[in-house]
Amino acid sequence: MESENSPLTVNRLLAIPRAELVVRASRSGGPGGQHVNTSSTRVEVLWNVRESATLFDDQRVMLLTALSSKLSEAGDLRVVASDTRSQLRNRVLAEKRLAEIVRRALIVKKARKKTRPTKSAVERRLAEKKLRARRKSERRADRDD
């Protein structure tokens, strides 16, 4: 695990300082034995996108639009991990998930270029269409006899 002071690396342009992350531990739900019912191994990591000092304005806008359904009213991005029975491992998992969500939201999608079929492709399609129509009309003529 990275040290407590090192930032959470999202990509080569963005690293979130650990001071901006709010980490909470709580009891995991679900079935289990005595250990599960008494230990706080579920980890919740919160990061406020609106108030983060590390983001540029364009990054903030991208994240707010891309993650709008995952953000709270205050602008918090919440990630939860309760996969393992270790609080430390769950914290690492939650931080990795948060970094992955932010990384994917910052990817700029390529704009689709409108394309047109070539002239020969259009002519070929129309020729095949006429051929198919002629075949069908010939079949109809045979039935009428």
Buried (B, 14 or more C-beta within 10 A) or exposed (E): EEEEEEBBEBEEEBBBEBEBBEEEBEEBEEEEEEEBEEBEBBBBBBBBBBEBEBBEEEBBEBBBEBBEEBBEEEBBBBBBBBBBEEBEBBBBBBBBBBBEBBEEBBEEEEEEEEEEEEEEEEEEEEEEEEEEEEEEEEEEEEEEE
